[in-house]
């Protein structure tokens, strides 16, 4: 997935905002909460970080081209970083980004979810 593809896909999800921060990372948020981060990994490929379920974390962290997200996973959060396409094609990555968006949105307050039309 290219950076343009990543930004276009994340922008197509409901109630998202985009900001470039943390040294040039493309950060996507839903209601102000981060659900996806992309930046350049070692070797010049796009590294994409996203939230997953606990089961997803246990499975994905063992796959080639995927790893627990630096900083986030070391603090007990279930975030994965995709740094290659060995285990995940663009369609699968899009599915995980969509699920990350859903997971983050589901943790919003009931008032926020209703205001945004998630409930």
Secondary structure as UniProt FT lines:
FT   HELIX           3..12
FT   TURN            14..15
FT   STRAND          16..21
FT   TURN            22..24
FT   STRAND          25..30
FT   TURN            31..32
FT   STRAND          33..40
FT   TURN            42..43
FT   STRAND          46..51
FT   HELIX           54..60
FT   TURN            61..62
FT   TURN            64..65
FT   STRAND          66..68
FT   TURN            70..72
FT   HELIX           73..75
FT   STRAND          79..82
FT   HELIX           90..106
FT   HELIX           110..116
//
